[in-house]
Amino acid sequence: MRTIEIFDTTLRDGEQSPGVNISTNEKVEIALQLEKLGVNKIEAGFAAASPGDQKSVAEVAKRVKNATVVSLARAVKDDMDKAYEALRNAQNASLHVFLATSPIHRQFKLNMSKEEVLARAVEAVTYAKKYFTEVQFSAEDAARTEIDFLAEVVEAVIKAGATTVNIPDTVGYMTPYQYGNIFRELKKRVPSTDLIRLSCHCHDDLGMAVANSLAAVEGGATQVEGTINGIGERAGNAALEEVALALETRKDYYQATTKLNLKEIARTSQLVSRLTGMIVPGNKAVVGANAFAHESGIHQDGVLKEVTTYEIIRPESVGFKSNKLVLGKHSGRHAFKEKLVDLGYHLEQEEVNAAFAAFKVLCDKKKEITDDDILALVDSKMVRGPEAFQLESVQLAYGNISVPTASVRLVRADGSVCEEAACGNGSVDSIYKAIDRATGEEVSLVDYKILSVTHGQDALGEVFVRLQQGDLIVTGRGVSTDVLEASAIAYVRAVNKIMERRGEPTPVSVTI
């Protein structure tokens, strides 16, 4: 039985999903949960992309102790230098350096010959070994590279010191049979691949990322790369939870498994969904709301008689459990903090205090407080650093024969207050126009989603918005028992993100 290592790139490739902007503190929280899930490597970001990315990689490197923290870098010395600076405090660090190898990339992107690409790859790995014991080399667009040349590159970078070689299907073009054969051919042509990790990295453009990853495992891959919930550039990456469950459920076939703590999958999926604003579809395998639901009478009858008639995975095996009353208005700070630990949080005292204050307010609005309520509440109250504006109050006048009018009161970072009112085409529209006037920002609402966190008339409402200003797209999230208040909070937070990121250099975006 082989053990497959898991390389998570949610914080790097996953964050490249359009409109996703994760703060440094949010990245740390996700990284700590990934560590609890048991992934082997966490790609914390692309340190050279921007000062913000370098800071995020450094913070993750400081906090994570039981997984290798990785930074991406191009085959450029300055990139590798910045990655080293960001990772120098990591307990276990690795550099992930990449260079395209396919004919189309060599001709149109790099304008380099095969010989030049080979020389650059060897030079990059050799330079990286000055800083890092663990170096991963990715042959970008390897799946569309001539097998002879790909084998030549793989052999050369291993000789230069690469400890992992990644063979990505960068554009999601391969079929499982073709992709698996690449690994078989490399194992046959390059005997030194037995001495290193051979990794796969699949994109989902044709809906085959998970199938291709599993085919790679069959072909000899010893590491699988992907993201939680399959988020990422374009159509996304291989969903790690699906790969892990496929290997676990069908280990009789694959003769391979992972070291993941599968009971942390649900919590990890929910955390990533909330902090990125990317909603998990109901029919999503393993973590979707309907993954373990049975509506057909025949199916229900079968499950009641014997669960395995229609369920090959038990919901408890991936961490799903029924909601229950966990805390109430008389619960103290210590009990609340213990509950946070039980739910998998690793918060600083300032964050605990903010969450506890919000919890007490929620207790006055809701009769029953469930685990899901606390998860949503705490995720929404995580410290994100100074904000340009905070919502203090919102007032609304609405009737089916009158024009909706909203007034908002915002507090600036310096403590000063601004108040504005506006009319709109509906309650939410009037609130957003009032906020636009108060902040002085001109933005476009690209997307608006509202979800119920739990059930009942007093359920928490969770609102996600996506705003655009020029080429900048950001997301914002708000939680409240009042969906209009949640809408206002989400919008203000998105505006704050725009103001924060507007002065930053545009991060470099890459696809492996």
C-alpha positions in Angstrom: 0.0 0.0 0.0 1.6 3.2 -1.2 1.2 6.5 0.7 0.4 9.5 -1.5 1.6 12.9 -0.3 -0.8 15.8 -0.6 0.4 19.2 -1.8 -2.3 21.9 -1.2 -2.3 25.0 -3.3 -5.5 26.6 -2.1 -3.7 29.7 -0.8 -1.8 30.2 -4.1 -3.6 28.6 -7.1 -7.0 28.7 -5.3 -6.7 32.4 -4.6 -6.3 33.1 -8.3 -10.0 32.4 -8.7 -11.6 35.5 -10.2 -12.6 37.9 -7.4 -11.1 36.0 -4.5 -9.0 38.1 -2.2 -7.9 36.4 1.1 -6.3 38.6 3.8 -3.1 37.5 5.6 -5.0 36.5 8.7 -7.5 34.5 6.7 -4.6 32.7 4.9 -3.1 31.8 8.3 -6.4 30.5 9.5 -6.8 28.3 6.4 -3.2 27.1 6.6 -3.6 26.1 10.3 -6.8 24.1 9.3 -4.9 22.5 6.4 -2.2 21.5 8.9 -5.0 20.0 11.1 -6.3 18.2 8.0 -2.9 16.6 7.6 -1.7 17.8 4.2 2.1 17.3 3.6 2.8 20.6 1.9 1.1 24.0 1.9 1.8 26.3 -0.9 1.3 29.6 0.9 1.6 31.9 -2.1 3.9 33.4 -4.7 6.3 35.6 -2.6 7.5 37.6 -5.5 4.0 38.5 -6.8 3.6 41.5 -4.5 4.6 42.8 -1.0 1.3 41.5 0.3 2.0 38.0 -1.0 5.4 38.0 0.5 4.0 39.0 3.9 1.3 36.3 3.8 3.9 33.6 2.9 6.1 34.8 5.8 3.2 34.7 8.3 2.1 31.3 7.3 5.7 30.1 7.5 5.9 31.3 11.1 2.7 29.7 12.3 2.7 26.3 10.6 4.8 23.6 12.3 3.7 20.2 11.1 3.6 20.7 7.3 6.2 21.9 4.8 5.5 25.5 3.7 6.1 26.3 0.1 6.5 29.4 -2.0 6.2 29.5 -5.8 8.9 31.2 -7.9 9.7 31.6 -11.5 13.1 30.4 -12.8 14.4 33.9 -11.9 16.9 34.6 -9.2 15.0 37.6 -7.7 11.9 35.4 -7.3 13.9 32.8 -5.5 15.6 35.3 -3.3 12.2 36.7 -2.2 10.9 33.3 -1.6 13.8 32.5 0.7 13.3 35.8 2.7 9.6 34.9 3.2 10.3 31.3 4.2 13.4 31.8 6.3 11.5 31.3 9.6 9.6 28.2 8.5 10.2 25.0 10.4 10.1 23.1 7.2 10.4 25.0 3.9 10.5 24.2 0.2 10.8 26.2 -3.0 8.5 25.5 -6.0 10.2 26.8 -9.1 8.7 26.5 -12.6 9.4 26.9 -16.2 7.3 26.2 -19.3 8.5 23.3 -21.5 5.8 22.8 -24.2 6.3 23.9 -27.9 3.6 26.5 -27.8 5.0 28.1 -24.6 8.6 27.9 -25.9 7.6 29.7 -29.1 5.1 32.2 -28.1 5.7 33.0 -24.4 9.3 32.3 -23.7 10.8 32.7 -27.2 13.4 30.1 -26.2 14.8 27.0 -27.8 14.8 23.6 -26.2 18.4 24.0 -25.3 17.8 27.3 -23.6 14.8 26.0 -21.6 16.9 23.0 -20.4 19.8 25.2 -19.4 17.5 27.7 -17.6 15.7 24.8 -15.7 19.0 23.4 -14.5 20.4 26.8 -13.5 17.2 27.6 -11.5 17.3 24.3 -9.6 21.0 24.7 -8.9 20.5 28.2 -7.6 17.5 27.1 -5.4 19.6 24.4 -3.8 21.7 27.1 -2.2 18.8 28.1 -0.1 16.6 25.0 0.2 17.1 21.3 0.8 13.6 20.6 -0.6 13.2 21.9 -4.2 10.3 21.2 -6.5 10.5 21.8 -10.2 7.4 22.1 -12.3 7.5 21.8 -16.1 4.7 24.1 -16.9 2.4 22.7 -19.6 4.2 19.4 -19.3 1.2 17.5 -20.6 1.6 19.1 -24.0 5.4 18.7 -24.1 7.1 16.2 -26.4 7.8 13.1 -24.2 11.4 12.9 -25.3 12.2 16.5 -24.3 10.1 16.2 -21.1 12.1 13.2 -20.0 15.3 15.1 -20.8 14.2 18.0 -18.6 13.1 15.7 -15.8 16.4 13.8 -15.8 18.4 17.1 -15.8 16.6 18.8 -12.9 16.8 15.7 -10.8 20.6 15.6 -11.4 20.7 19.3 -10.5 19.1 18.5 -7.1 15.3 18.6 -7.5 13.6 16.5 -4.8 10.2 16.7 -6.4 9.3 17.0 -10.1 5.8 18.1 -11.0 4.2 17.1 -14.3 1.2 19.5 -14.6 -1.7 19.4 -17.0 -1.8 23.2 -17.0 -4.8 23.7 -19.3 -6.8 20.7 -18.4 -6.3 19.1 -21.8 -5.4 15.5 -21.0 -7.6 12.5 -20.8 -6.9 10.1 -17.9 -5.4 7.4 -20.1 -3.0 9.9 -21.8 -2.0 11.6 -18.6 -1.4 8.3 -16.7 0.8 7.2 -19.6 3.1 10.3 -19.3 4.0 9.1 -15.8 4.5 5.5 -17.0 6.8 6.7 -19.7 8.8 9.0 -17.4 9.3 6.1 -14.9 10.5 3.9 -17.8 12.8 6.5 -19.4 14.2 8.2 -16.3 15.2 5.7 -13.6 16.2 8.5 -11.2 12.5 9.3 -10.8 12.5 6.4 -8.3 14.7 8.6 -6.0 12.4 11.6 -5.9 8.7 12.5 -5.7 6.8 12.5 -8.9 3.9 14.9 -8.6 0.7 15.6 -10.6 -1.2 18.9 -10.9 -4.4 18.9 -12.9 -6.8 21.7 -14.0 -10.5 21.0 -14.5 -11.2 22.7 -17.9 -12.7 19.6 -19.3 -14.0 18.3 -16.0 -11.3 15.6 -15.6 -8.9 17.0 -13.0 -9.7 14.4 -10.3 -9.9 11.6 -12.8 -6.5 12.6 -14.3 -5.0 12.9 -10.8 -6.1 9.4 -10.0 -4.7 8.2 -13.3 -1.4 9.8 -12.5 -1.4 7.8 -9.2 -1.9 4.6 -11.2 0.9 5.7 -13.5 3.4 6.1 -10.6 2.8 9.6 -9.2 3.6 9.8 -5.4 2.3 13.3 -4.8 -1.0 14.9 -5.8 -1.5 18.7 -6.0 -4.9 20.4 -5.8 -7.1 22.7 -3.8 -9.9 22.4 -1.3 -13.3 22.5 -3.1 -11.4 22.4 -6.4 -11.2 26.2 -6.5 -8.6 27.9 -8.8 -7.8 29.6 -12.0 -10.5 29.3 -14.8 -12.4 26.0 -14.1 -10.4 25.2 -11.0 -8.0 22.5 -9.9 -8.4 18.9 -8.7 -10.5 18.8 -5.5 -8.3 17.3 -2.9 -11.2 16.0 -0.8 -12.4 14.0 -3.8 -9.0 12.6 -4.6 -8.5 11.6 -0.9 -11.9 10.0 -0.6 -11.4 8.1 -3.9 -8.1 6.7 -2.7 -9.6 5.8 0.7 -12.8 4.3 -0.6 -11.1 2.4 -3.4 -7.8 1.5 -1.9 -8.5 -2.1 -2.9 -8.1 -0.8 -6.5 -5.5 1.9 -6.2 -3.4 0.2 -3.5 -2.7 3.7 -2.3 -3.9 6.0 0.5 -3.1 9.3 2.1 -2.3 10.4 5.7 -5.1 13.0 5.8 -7.4 13.2 8.8 -10.5 12.7 6.7 -12.8 13.9 9.6 -11.4 17.4 9.1 -12.6 17.6 5.4 -16.0 19.1 6.1 -14.6 21.8 8.4 -11.8 22.7 5.9 -14.3 22.9 3.0 -16.6 25.2 4.9 -13.8 27.4 6.1 -12.4 27.9 2.6 -15.9 28.5 1.2 -16.7 31.2 3.7 -13.4 33.0 3.5 -13.2 33.0 -0.3 -16.9 33.6 -0.9 -17.0 30.7 -3.3 -20.2 28.7 -2.5 -19.9 24.9 -2.6 -22.6 23.6 -5.1 -25.2 21.4 -3.5 -24.3 18.5 -5.7 -20.6 18.7 -5.2 -19.0 15.3 -4.4 -18.0 14.6 -0.8 -18.8 18.1 0.7 -22.0 19.3 -1.1 -25.2 19.8 0.9 -26.8 17.0 -1.1 -23.9 14.6 -1.1 -25.5 12.4 1.5 -29.2 13.3 0.9 -31.7 10.7 -0.4 -35.1 11.8 -1.9 -36.0 8.8 -4.0 -38.4 6.5 -2.1 -36.6 3.4 -3.3 -33.2 4.9 -2.1 -34.7 6.0 1.2 -36.1 2.5 1.8 -32.8 0.9 1.0 -30.7 3.2 3.2 -33.1 2.6 6.1 -32.7 -1.1 5.7 -28.9 -1.1 5.1 -26.9 2.1 4.6 -24.4 0.6 2.2 -27.2 0.0 -0.4 -26.8 3.6 -1.5 -24.0 5.2 0.5 -20.4 4.3 -0.1 -19.2 7.1 2.2 -20.6 7.8 5.6 -21.1 11.6 6.3 -19.4 11.2 9.7 -16.2 9.9 8.0 -15.6 13.3 6.5 -16.7 15.3 9.6 -20.3 16.1 9.0 -22.5 15.9 12.1 -25.9 17.1 13.1 -26.3 20.5 14.6 -27.0 20.8 18.3 -27.4 23.5 20.9 -23.9 24.1 22.1 -23.8 27.4 24.0 -26.3 30.0 25.3 -26.6 33.5 26.7 -25.3 32.3 30.1 -22.1 30.7 28.7 -18.9 32.3 29.8 -15.8 33.3 27.9 -13.8 30.2 28.9 -16.5 27.8 27.7 -16.8 29.8 24.4 -13.0 29.7 23.9 -13.0 25.9 24.5 -15.8 25.5 21.9 -13.7 27.5 19.4 -10.8 25.1 20.0 -13.2 22.1 19.5 -14.3 23.6 16.2 -10.7 23.9 15.0 -9.9 27.6 15.5 -6.5 29.0 16.4 -7.3 32.6 17.3 -5.4 35.3 19.0 -6.9 36.8 22.1 -8.0 39.9 20.3 -10.0 37.8 17.8 -11.5 35.7 20.6 -12.7 38.8 22.4 -14.3 40.2 19.2 -16.0 36.9 18.5 -17.2 36.5 22.1 -18.8 40.0 22.0 -20.5 39.2 18.7 -21.7 35.8 20.2 -23.3 37.6 23.2 -25.2 39.9 20.8 -26.3 36.9 18.8 -27.6 35.2 21.9 -30.1 38.1 22.4 -31.4 37.5 18.8 -31.5 33.7 18.5 -32.9 31.1 20.9 -30.6 28.3 19.7 -26.9 28.7 18.8 -25.5 25.9 16.7 -22.0 25.0 15.7 -22.7 26.4 12.2 -23.8 29.7 13.8 -20.5 30.0 15.7 -18.5 29.0 12.6 -20.2 31.7 10.5 -19.9 34.3 13.3 -16.3 33.7 14.1 -15.2 33.6 10.4 -16.9 37.0 9.9 -15.3 38.5 12.9 -11.7 37.5 12.3 -9.3 40.4 12.6 -8.3 41.8 9.2 -6.3 44.8 10.3 -7.3 48.4 10.1 -10.4 49.1 7.9 -11.2 52.5 6.2 -14.8 52.3 7.2 -17.0 50.3 9.6 -20.8 50.2 9.6 -22.3 51.6 12.7 -25.9 51.7 11.8 -28.3 51.4 8.9 -31.9 52.6 8.7 -34.5 51.8 6.0 -37.8 53.2 5.0 -39.7 50.8 2.7 -43.2 50.2 1.4 -44.7 48.5 -1.7 -46.1 51.9 -2.8 -43.2 54.1 -1.8 -39.6 54.6 -2.9 -37.1 52.6 -0.7 -34.8 55.0 1.2 -31.8 54.1 3.3 -29.5 56.0 5.6 -26.2 54.7 6.8 -23.8 55.8 9.5 -20.1 54.8 8.9 -17.1 55.3 11.2 -13.8 56.1 9.6 -10.5 54.6 10.8 -9.7 57.9 12.5 -12.9 57.8 14.5 -14.8 60.4 12.5 -18.4 59.7 11.4 -20.0 60.1 8.0 -23.8 59.8 7.4 -25.6 59.6 4.0 -29.0 58.7 2.7 -30.1 57.5 -0.8 -33.1 56.2 -2.6 -32.9 53.0 -4.7 -34.7 50.4 -6.7 -35.3 48.2 -3.6 -34.0 48.0 -0.1 -30.5 46.6 -0.9 -30.0 49.0 -3.8 -30.8 52.0 -1.6 -28.4 50.8 1.1 -25.6 50.4 -1.4 -26.1 53.8 -3.0 -26.0 55.4 0.5 -22.7 53.6 1.2 -21.3 54.7 -2.1 -22.2 58.3 -1.2 -20.7 58.0 2.3 -17.4 56.4 1.1 -17.1 58.4 -2.1 -16.2 55.3 -4.0 -17.5 54.4 -7.5 -17.9 50.7 -7.7 -20.0 48.2 -9.7 -21.9 45.3 -8.0 -20.8 42.2 -10.0 -22.5 39.5 -7.9 -24.7 39.2 -4.8 -25.5 36.0 -2.9 -27.5 35.4 0.2 -27.5 32.1 2.2 -29.2 30.8 5.3 -26.5 29.5 7.8 -29.0 27.4 9.7 -32.8 26.8 9.7 -35.7 28.8 11.2 -37.0 32.3 11.1 -34.2 33.6 13.4 -31.4 32.0 11.3 -28.3 33.8 10.5 -28.2 35.2 7.0 -24.8 35.2 5.2 -24.3 37.6 2.3 -21.5 37.6 -0.3 -20.9 40.5 -2.7 -18.4 40.9 -5.5 -17.5 44.5 -6.4 -15.4 45.8 -9.3 -13.5 49.1 -9.7 -11.6 49.2 -13.0 -9.6 45.9 -13.2 -9.8 45.3 -9.5 -12.4 42.7 -8.3 -12.9 41.9 -4.7 -15.4 40.0 -2.5 -17.0 41.0 0.8 -18.9 38.9 3.4 -21.4 39.9 6.1 -23.3 37.8 8.7 -26.4 38.9 10.7 -29.8 37.7 11.7 -31.0 40.7 9.6 -30.1 40.1 6.0 -30.2 43.8 5.2 -27.6 44.5 7.8 -25.6 41.5 6.5 -25.8 43.0 3.0 -24.5 46.4 4.3 -21.6 44.8 6.2 -20.6 42.7 3.2 -20.6 45.8 0.9 -18.6 48.0 3.3 -16.0 45.2 3.7 -15.7 44.9 0.0 -15.2 48.7 -0.4 -12.5 48.5 2.3 -10.7 45.8 0.3 -10.8 48.0 -2.8 -9.3 50.9 -1.0 -6.6 48.8 0.6 -5.6 47.0 -2.7 -5.9 50.0 -5.0 -2.5 51.3 -4.0 -0.7 48.0 -4.2 1.1 46.8 -7.3 -0.9 44.3 -9.4 0.1 40.8 -8.2 1.7 38.6 -10.8 -0.7 35.8 -11.6 0.6 32.4 -12.9 -0.9 29.1 -13.8 1.3 26.0 -13.4 
